[in-house]
Amino acid sequence: MSEVNCAMNYIGNFIAPDPNVVLPNAELSKDDKLIIDSAVSTIENWNTLCEHGVSIALSNNQDIQYLTQANNEFRQKTNSLRNMTGVLRTKLARLSNL
């Protein structure tokens, strides 16, 4: 358990260093920082590639294309129904004023 606590102290030092606590060899070398920066860039690039690749794959999927088309048709019918309801309300209002 002491090794885990020691590791947690070092990890905590890298995340939010406490100026009152000095850990031996806690400073990363320039090479270590470069390796970490490179790893982070690689992970971010793969993440972007995966997200972009998934969106391309989904947009080419027939089921997704059908759902998109059906959603657009429902949106158009909803707008038409909303317009016709407005016209009907206007006509009913005019008749009730007579």
BELVEN-V611868 format. One record per residue. N is the residue number from 0. D_CENTER is the distance of its C-alpha to the mean C-alpha in Angstrom with 2 decimals. Layout:
n->N d_center->D_CENTER
n->N d_center->D_CENTER
This chain:
n->0 d_center->36.97
n->1 d_center->38.11
n->2 d_center->36.28
n->3 d_center->32.98
n->4 d_center->33.70
n->5 d_center->34.62
n->6 d_center->31.40
n->7 d_center->29.40
n->8 d_center->31.48
n->9 d_center->30.67
n->10 d_center->26.92
n->11 d_center->27.11
n->12 d_center->29.20
n->13 d_center->26.62
n->14 d_center->23.81
n->15 d_center->26.01
n->16 d_center->29.56
n->17 d_center->32.40
n->18 d_center->35.13
n->19 d_center->37.79
n->20 d_center->37.01
n->21 d_center->38.08
n->22 d_center->37.01
n->23 d_center->39.03
n->24 d_center->37.29
n->25 d_center->33.99
n->26 d_center->33.37
n->27 d_center->31.39
n->28 d_center->33.31
n->29 d_center->32.19
n->30 d_center->31.84
n->31 d_center->29.64
n->32 d_center->27.36
n->33 d_center->27.30
n->34 d_center->26.46
n->35 d_center->23.57
n->36 d_center->22.21
n->37 d_center->22.72
n->38 d_center->20.97
n->39 d_center->17.87
n->40 d_center->17.96
n->41 d_center->18.50
n->42 d_center->15.59
n->43 d_center->13.20
n->44 d_center->15.06
n->45 d_center->14.88
n->46 d_center->11.12
n->47 d_center->11.04
n->48 d_center->13.93
n->49 d_center->12.62
n->50 d_center->9.53
n->51 d_center->12.15
n->52 d_center->14.75
n->53 d_center->13.08
n->54 d_center->12.55
n->55 d_center->16.17
n->56 d_center->17.45
n->57 d_center->16.07
n->58 d_center->17.51
n->59 d_center->20.79
n->60 d_center->20.98
n->61 d_center->23.84
n->62 d_center->22.46
n->63 d_center->19.26
n->64 d_center->21.65
n->65 d_center->23.89
n->66 d_center->21.28
n->67 d_center->20.20
n->68 d_center->23.92
n->69 d_center->24.81
n->70 d_center->22.15
n->71 d_center->23.61
n->72 d_center->27.09
n->73 d_center->26.39
n->74 d_center->25.02
n->75 d_center->28.24
n->76 d_center->30.45
n->77 d_center->28.94
n->78 d_center->29.67
n->79 d_center->33.15
n->80 d_center->33.85
n->81 d_center->32.80
n->82 d_center->35.17
n->83 d_center->37.99
n->84 d_center->37.67
n->85 d_center->38.04
n->86 d_center->41.11
n->87 d_center->42.61
n->88 d_center->42.19
n->89 d_center->43.89
n->90 d_center->46.76
n->91 d_center->47.20
n->92 d_center->47.28
n->93 d_center->49.98
n->94 d_center->52.01
n->95 d_center->51.91
n->96 d_center->53.19
n->97 d_center->56.24
